[in-house]
Amino acid sequence: MTLRCFRCLSAVRNLPVQLQLSDTRRCSTAQGDVRVRFAPSPTGFLHLGGLRTALYNYIFAKKYGGSFILRLEDTDQSRLVPGAAESIEDMLEWAGVPPDESPRRGGSVRPYLQSQRLDLYRQAAQRLVEGDHAYYCFCSSQRLNLLKKEALRTGQTPRYDNRCRHLRAGQTQEKLAQGVPHVIRFRLDPGVEPFQDLIFGRNHHEVAQVEGDPVVMKADGFPTYHLANVVDDHHMRISHVLRGSEWLISTSKHLLMYRALGWQPPAFGHLPLLMNKDGTKLSKRQGDIFIQSFQRDGVLPEALLDITTNCGSGFNTNRIGRRVDELISEFNPSKITTHSALLDLDKLPEFNRIHLQRRIEDEEQCRLLVKDLQAQVRQTCTAEIQEEEVLHEDYIRRVLRLRKGHISSLKELASPAYSYLWVRPSVSSQQVAALTPEAQHIAFLVLKVVNISPLDLLTKDLKTLAKQAKATKYSDVMKLLRLALSGLQQGPSVAEMMVSLGPAEISHRVQKLVLLSETS
């Protein structure tokens, strides 16, 4: 299901975004400003689902000349994870979706940490109380637990019974004067107006019938999500809220708060969820869906962005290999459907292979890949490397260009399967003699072939060469060359190794066979 209301967004710069101003803090916005936000909680690190939400907001902002804001909702102080706030912004920058405004970058509506915006929430909560849209609740945690247990015992959904809503003003003032611990709850009144979601269409949730009055200000002075996101979206002049569809059912509640505060709400669009390929929910407990894990495993950021959009909707085409600029140009919000996006991470190596190939073909990006691979090879093969020539930029660049399209990750080239590229083998005369008495003859034939034949014809030439070895079987000729080139008994084909090594390195290694034969 798509929405007609998204189709007019191509002219969004010419449309007025009218936001009613609060009495406590005046905000202004130029006509046509598109401002979207990604507002994760630093109670954990950035995962694929969060990155996808951030990406759609980023693409939306860039498509329509707007701003992408990162706001960290750190009001649940008991669950904060050390380092998560910094890591979230690090990973967004690594992924190529940097915010225009954020805790790190600053901006005109700072601060961007909710824990530093508490005065705004207190003012809004007080305004709700004074307008009889909210009230003080003194119910103890013990009473609330009893309500929950009783509801579960009778097969009902737990909900607050709104008891403190009916306290008289005198009772409330007396308890406040006595310092009784309290929260502030928002009155859920019936009569919620339907709203038009940009993706799911007309929606209406009569929340007062199924929920108790929600807490908007906790006893510790911190707001809950419901109040904080409304206050922040208003003061940060957010024009469009694009968030996961799990928040769709809460939107009617948020719209009641906008109405109670006298504020114009933003447009809401709820993105379908990102799911596993079997339709199960992506879970942080899977461990491997965190962006840091992909970064550590050598996955390219553009491959991650590509696969998370390829499995979903919202684009004019659905092809592999798109970078961020292409995602922006092909973005068509009217094509976002309500169907969940089924992510098949088994396809990620193929996405990574395509984007790695594009990087290798780009001169500047290839230079960065060379440095990265140099560092990886030094780290994994330092003890075995005898000659620094295998770490020269020209040699590594040639290896990258020869192996492009064949490897899915740069880390593959630093793995044991490709160690022959960096470690010149140590071969003994006894090993050679065990395979053939014609080592010197075969070596001269190989040197001749390498110097006159294109490397892509090596497989055919090697078969012809082996026939010229009178006392050595073809299989032993291949074993000899594998030994000379890599020191390995198994691995890539001899022809593949020769293509990767190139004429100069092949000649250097095969020459050792000649020297061994002369000294034996």
C-alpha positions, 0 to 999 in steps of 0.5 A: 500500500502506498500513499498519494500524500507522499507524491507532492513532496517533490515540491516540498521546498515550496510548501509552508511548514507551519509550526505553532510556537510555544509560550515558553520558547519561541522557535521559527522555521523558514518556509519549506524547511524539511527537518527530520531526526533519528532519535535512538537511545544509548542503552545499546549500540547501533544495530541494522534496524536503527541504521536503516531508520537513520538512512531513510531519514537521511535520504529523505532530508537530502532528497528535499534539501533539508536537515538530518538531526541526531538526538539521543534519548538518554532519559532512562539513566538506569539502562545507559551503556557506557560508550554507546552515545559516542559509538552511535554517532561514530557508526553513523559517520562511518556508514556515510549518513552523518547528521547535520546537527548532533551532540558532537556537531552542535546546531541551532537547537542544541543541546541534542542530549535529552538529559540536558533538556530537562527544564523544557520537559518540566515546563511542558509537564507543568503546562499540562497540569495547569491546563488540567491535561495531566495530574500528579499520581502518588500510587506506590510501586507496590500498588501498581504491581498488585494491579498488574498481577490482578490483571494478569490473573484474570487474563486482562491487559495490565493498565493503570486504573486512573485512581489519582485522576480523581483526587481533589485539589486539596488532597493533591496539595497536601501530598505534595506538601508532605513530599510524597513521591509522585509522577505526572500522568497525562489524561487520555481523553476519548475522542482521538481524531484520525490521522493520515500516516504517510505510509500506512494511511488513515489511522485511528487508535482510541487509546483511552479505551485500552490504556490507562493514563501514561506517565509523562514525568517520572519520580526522578524528574526525567520525562518518559519517551511519550512527553520527551519526543513531543517536546523535542520534535516541537522545539527542534522544528521537526517537520516529518517524523519517520520512525519504525512502525512499532510506534504507530499505535502510540501516535494517537497518544502523542497527537493528544499531547500536541493538542493539549499543548497547543502545538501543530504536530509534524507529519508522521510516517511509520516505516515497515520493520526490518525482519530476518529472511524467515520473517522473524524479528531482528534481535539485538541478542543475535549479536551480529546485527550491530554495526560495529560487528560488520565494520570489524568483519570488513563489511563496507558501509555502502554494502550495508546501506545497499542491502538494507534498502534493496530488501525494502521499498521506496525507490524507483528501481531495485538493483544491487550496487547503489551508493548513497548518492544513487539511493538519494536520486532514486528515492521515491517515498510514494513507493514505500509499502507497508510490507516488512523488509526481509533481510537476507544477510547470506547475500551480504558477501555478494553486495560487499564484493560489488562495492569492493570492486567499485572501490578498487576501480576508483583511484583515490579509494584504491589508494586507501584500500592499499594502505588498509591491506598493508596494515592488515598484512603486517599484522597477520604475516609480519613474522613470515615476511622475508622481503618488504617488496610484497608490501610495496604499493604497486604490488598490492595495487596490482593484487587488488586489481587482479583479484577484484570481483573474486574477493568479497572482503579485503580481509580475505587477502590477509587470510591464510588462503592468500598468504602466498601473496605476501610470504615467499616460500622456503623450498628445500631441494629434497622437496623438489627432488621428491616430485621430479628430476626435471625441476630446472627444465620445468622452471625454464619452461615456466619462465618462458611462458610467463614472459610471453603469454597473457596471464589469462591464457595460463591454464591452457599454456600450463597443460602444453608446458606439462607435456614437454616434461618427459619424466614428470606427470602433469599432476606432479608438475602442478605440485612442483609449481604450487610448491615453488609459488606458495609452499602449500600443498592445497589452495587456489589453482596454480593458474589463479596463483600465477594471475594474482602474483604477476610475472615479476613475482612468479619469475622471482619464485621460480628462479629458486627452482633453478638455483636449487637444481644447480646447487643440488 
